[in-house]
């Protein structure tokens, strides 16, 4: 199940409007895979409900943000991997994407 649609990407990332559907699909697929590898596993009852509930909204936003990062990495010069027009800059998940996927809980402070 995809966490973000083209429409959601275009609503939260203005530059996505200039991308073709095919390019945006690739970016969202890559971002989804990266985010899914980092995010906590979504736990359902056994047996799971049918249909499965939608993931949290923050997962959608994290996927869109990471798609934007992957796109931007391919637009920069410098530290790149690849040859010719097929180059990409290796980029880890940003802090904002990580915090959307694994929010830190507040810790009570005494004293």
C-alpha positions, 0 to 999 in steps of 0.5 A: 500500500502506497503511503502517498499519491501523486495528488498528495505530493502535488498538494504538499510539494509545489515543484511536483506539479512540473514533474510527469506522472511517471517521474513522480511515481518513481520518486514516490516509490523510492521514497516509500521504500526508504521510509518503510525501511525506517518507520516502525512497523504498522501493527494490526489485529490478528486477523487484520481488518479488511480493508487495512486502515490507512497509515498515519497522515505523517507517513504520507507527509514523510514520503512526500518530503523524502521524494522531494529530497531524492529529486533534489539530490539528482539536481545537484552537482558535486558528490554524485554517483553514476555517469552522464545524465543518470547521476544521483547524490546519495542522501540519507533520510532528513531529520524532518522525515525521521521525526515524522516516521518516529516521533520522539515522545516527551519525557517528563522532567522532575526538578 
